[in-house]
Amino acid sequence: MNKIFNTLKSCDKTILLLVLILGFISLLMLESTIYDGGFVLNFQEGRPVIIQAISYFLGFICIFAILAIDYNFFYGLEKLLYALSNLFLLTVY
């Protein structure tokens, strides 16, 4: 637990805050596409917003989990990680 707090202390807080603000703005923009006389947060109409918010939350958990791992661990996995990142980039087509 102490390692997580040390990781948070060593992160650039400006970048994290900027990512949080941009994430919040993107959720508001996504919510504005389903505006129906007020903000809709029920599961049928507001499902994309809820899924996007959950994805942001899981992404931040992943960021801190990866930051907690020592960088030397990734040296042996560099070719696998490169191939996987290219594969993930190609899946959007």
PyMOL commands that set and color helices and strands:
alter all, ss='L'
color gray80, all
select helices_A, chain A and resi 2-10+13-32+47-68+71-90
alter helices_A, ss='H'
color red, helices_A
deselect
rebuild
show_as cartoon
